[in-house]
Amino acid sequence: MIGIGVFTTLGFQVASLHSPFSVLMLWVLGGLGAFCGALCYGELGSMMPRSGGEYTYLSHIYHPAIGFLSGWVSMVAGFAAPIALAAIAFGEYAGAILPGIDKTVIAVSIIVLLSLVHLTDVRFGCHFQNLFTVGKILLIVSFIVLGFSVANPQNITLTPSPRDLESMFSPAFAISLVYVFYAYSGWNSSSYIAGEIIRPERNLPISLFLGAAFVSLCYCLINYIFLYTVPMSELAGQIGVGYLSAKSIFGQRGGALMTVLICLALISSLSSLIMVGPRVTQTMSEDMKRLRFLAQRNAGGAPVFAIILQAVVAIFLTLTATFNAVLTYVGFTLALFASLTVAGVFVLRRRRPHLKRPFKTWGYPVTPAIFLLLYGWMICYLVIERPLPSVFGLLTVASGLLLYKLLAATEPRRSLENLVDKSI
């Protein structure tokens, strides 16, 4: 779940909040939200051990139409848009060391290249992904360990001032949560491939909450290093915060080398999104006959049409939108369905108390309530302060509803009881 947000979003937070303490508290709250969400998804995933994430859960908690909408949103805003974001970020970082090449050309090229990689063979794509994931973790650990050796550190205090506490209840703080929640958005990734996990009723919850806890710790530490090594005035509004920090820690040449490693980390994130995204589309197509063509696989086992469709949408967004606009749109849209999913824990506890729950959410009902309060707070201020991305998010939902009506599911709804593993 370690994605691109940790290397790309800090500059936008610093531009709105001018306090290191407030910025770090954003990452702490983001980690809290991710951990609470992981525990809730763990309960739902242990009950419904099928790939598809929110699509599977919402289809059976509420209605197949709600599940379809979440699958549609996941395809567009959950994967295609983040692929565009990762590609734009890759173009920014690569452009810093290859100034002669257009950044947009770099971004589009990396989407095409990695989509071709995952079109070749599923096993090759998995090995490719595992290699780059290990490298990304080592990169973050290197930043954290070596960052404290910087020659001219910034003065960062972890003791809040009255002004810091006031800023934490401001609209700017609530809106800045969208950047942090986006960075943490991979906390639910395991739920999309639950059907491929051995003993998912046991291992899926473990994967979700251990992953959320580990990444929360890494994110808080590396953002502390970014603030510790680079003046906030230089970070404000910048996408390539990792490049600025690397230059400060390692010098110009060392910074260029670390930027290459960050580019490899961004490739890992892109590869992960391109690999996992078609799983949701494939699960949807299994339930709707008119979408069955999206589930077709080539000789190597790759879902060809699902990967191509995802790449086309991602390239369109890369060519037509800015990084900040796409990120805000993604954050708002995904938050809606993540909140609906977590609220489903309350719904099922009340409506279906008899169902087997191999894993129960720790701290219920406080845990899902914390998640809903954090996400609801952010959503409200996004609608008020940044209505345009919110409107585009709602239009995406509306277009999905229209598509659902046009397709008209041709298979009967599966009952939740039939989905639950009776052997548990």
C-alpha positions, -999 to 999 in steps of 0.1 A, spaced: 0 0 0 30 23 -1 20 46 -29 31 79 -46 13 103 -23 41 103 3 65 116 -24 42 141 -40 16 157 -17 35 173 12 40 205 -9 3 211 -11 -2 207 26 26 230 34 12 257 11 -21 257 31 -7 250 66 25 268 77 31 248 108 53 216 108 33 203 138 -1 207 120 13 190 89 26 161 109 -7 158 127 -23 154 92 -2 123 87 -10 109 122 -47 114 116 -44 99 81 -27 68 97 -55 66 123 -81 67 95 -63 40 75 -60 17 106 -96 21 115 -107 15 79 -85 -16 77 -101 -31 108 -136 -25 94 -127 -39 60 -111 -69 78 -145 -78 92 -163 -74 59 -136 -92 40 -136 -122 64 -174 -125 58 -172 -121 20 -139 -135 9 -142 -126 -28 -121 -102 -49 -136 -68 -58 -133 -48 -26 -161 -22 -22 -179 -36 -52 -184 -70 -35 -193 -55 -1 -217 -28 -12 -235 -51 -36 -245 -73 -7 -249 -48 21 -271 -23 2 -280 -31 -34 -262 -44 -66 -266 -9 -81 -245 6 -52 -219 -21 -57 -218 -14 -94 -213 24 -88 -184 17 -64 -169 -6 -90 -173 21 -117 -158 47 -94 -129 23 -85 -122 18 -122 -122 55 -130 -112 73 -97 -97 44 -78 -72 32 -104 -72 51 -137 -70 85 -120 -43 74 -95 -24 59 -125 -25 93 -141 -13 110 -109 16 85 -105 25 91 -142 24 129 -138 46 126 -107 70 103 -126 72 129 -153 80 156 -127 108 136 -110 122 123 -143 121 158 -158 143 171 -130 171 148 -142 162 147 -179 152 184 -186 153 180 -224 123 156 -225 87 168 -222 72 157 -189 38 148 -204 55 126 -230 73 108 -201 41 104 -182 21 89 -211 51 67 -221 54 51 -187 16 42 -186 19 25 -220 51 7 -211 38 -7 -178 4 -17 -193 23 -37 -219 43 -54 -192 11 -65 -174 -4 -76 -207 24 -101 -213 20 -126 -185 4 -124 -150 34 -142 -133 59 -119 -150 39 -89 -139 38 -102 -103 76 -108 -102 82 -73 -117 59 -58 -90 76 -77 -61 111 -65 -72 101 -29 -73 81 -30 -40 112 -42 -21 132 -14 -36 106 12 -26 107 1 10 145 3 11 143 38 -4 120 50 24 141 34 51 172 51 35 155 85 37 145 80 73 179 67 85 202 91 65 179 121 68 190 128 103 226 134 91 217 165 71 241 194 77 216 222 81 184 208 97 153 228 100 140 237 135 109 215 140 91 214 173 66 188 182 51 209 210 20 226 197 14 263 200 -21 278 204 -19 288 167 -11 252 158 -42 239 177 -63 266 161 -52 256 126 -61 220 132 -98 230 133 -96 252 103 -111 245 68 -76 244 54 -67 215 77 -98 195 68 -92 200 31 -55 191 35 -67 157 47 -76 148 11 -39 148 2 -30 126 32 -60 102 27 -50 99 -9 -14 89 2 -29 63 25 -55 51 -1 -38 17 -6 -48 5 29 -77 -14 14 -57 -30 -16 -58 -65 -2 -96 -65 -3 -95 -62 -41 -77 -96 -45 -93 -114 -15 -103 -143 -37 -66 -150 -45 -55 -150 -8 -50 -183 10 -75 -185 39 -88 -150 33 -111 -152 63 -80 -152 84 -52 -137 64 -71 -108 48 -77 -89 81 -41 -95 92 -28 -82 59 -50 -51 61 -43 -39 96 -6 -49 98 -1 -31 64 -19 0 76 1 1 109 35 -3 91 28 22 64 15 48 89 48 46 108 68 50 76 48 79 63 50 99 95 87 94 98 95 102 61 74 134 62 92 144 93 125 140 74 112 160 45 103 189 69 136 184 88 157 187 57 140 213 35 127 248 45 89 249 43 91 279 19 109 257 -6 84 228 -2 52 249 -6 33 239 -38 60 215 -51 53 180 -63 89 168 -62 95 171 -24 116 139 -24 140 154 -49 144 186 -28 150 165 3 175 142 -15 195 172 -27 196 186 9 208 152 23 231 139 -4 241 170 -25 234 176 -62 248 143 -75 235 122 -46 201 140 -50 200 130 -87 208 94 -78 180 93 -51 157 109 -77 163 79 -100 154 56 -71 122 76 -64 114 72 -101 117 35 -96 94 37 -66 69 55 -87 72 28 -113 64 3 -85 32 23 -76 22 25 -112 28 -12 -117 7 -21 -86 -22 1 -97 -21 -13 -133 -20 -49 -119 -48 -46 -93 -72 -23 -111 -85 -48 -136 -94 -72 -108 -123 -50 -99 -134 -47 -135 -131 -84 -139 -153 -91 -108 -179 -67 -122 -179 -84 -155 -184 -118 -139 -217 -105 -125 -230 -87 -156 -232 -106 -189 -229 -75 -211 -195 -67 -195 -181 -103 -199 -157 -92 -226 -137 -72 -200 -129 -105 -182 -113 -121 -213 -77 -132 -207 -49 -137 -231 -26 -168 -232 -6 -153 -203 -37 -149 -181 -39 -111 -183 -73 -94 -186 -65 -77 -219 -95 -54 -225 -97 -44 -188 -60 -33 -189 -64 -15 -222 -96 4 -210 -78 14 -178 -48 27 -197 -69 47 -221 -88 65 -193 -55 71 -174 -38 87 -205 -69 109 -211 -67 122 -175 -29 127 -178 -34 149 -209 -63 169 -198 -60 177 -160 -36 190 -134 -21 170 -106 -39 189 -79 -73 188 -96 -71 150 -103 -60 144 -67 -88 163 -51 -113 146 -74 -99 112 -65 -99 119 -28 -135 131 -27 -149 103 -49 -132 75 -31 -140 89 3 -177 86 -5 -176 49 -11 -151 41 16 -175 58 40 -204 38 27 -184 6 31 -174 13 67 -209 23 75 -219 -12 63 -203 -26 94 -230 -9 114 -257 -20 89 -247 -57 90 -243 -58 128 -279 -45 130 -296 -63 101 -276 -96 100 -263 -103 135 -265 -141 128 -239 -141 101 -205 -157 108 -178 -131 114 -144 -149 115 -129 -114 124 -147 -87 143 -137 -51 142 -116 -42 172 -131 -14 193 -165 -15 176 -185 8 175 -158 35 182 -135 23 154 -159 28 125 -172 60 141 -137 75 141 -133 67 104 -166 82 94 -160 113 114 -126 120 98 -138 113 63 -171 131 68 -153 162 81 -131 162 50 -159 156 25 -180 185 40 -152 210 36 -143 198 1 -179 204 -10 -179 239 5 -144 251 -4 -137 231 -36 -170 225 -52 -157 218 -88 -138 185 -80 -168 175 -59 -191 181 -88 -169 160 -111 -170 133 -85 -208 133 -83 -209 134 -121 -188 102 -122 -212 86 -98 -242 97 -119 -226 84 -151 -221 51 -134 -258 50 -124 -268 57 -160 -245 29 -173 -260 5 -147 -295 13 -159 -285 8 -196 -267 -25 -189 -295 -38 -166 -280 -67 -147 -291 -99 -163 -283 -123 -135 -301 -126 -102 -285 -110 -71 -264 -133 -50 -275 -135 -14 -251 -125 12 -256 -158 29 -244 -177 -2 -213 -155 -4 -202 -163 32 -180 -193 35 -201 -220 52 -170 -239 63 -159 -211 86 
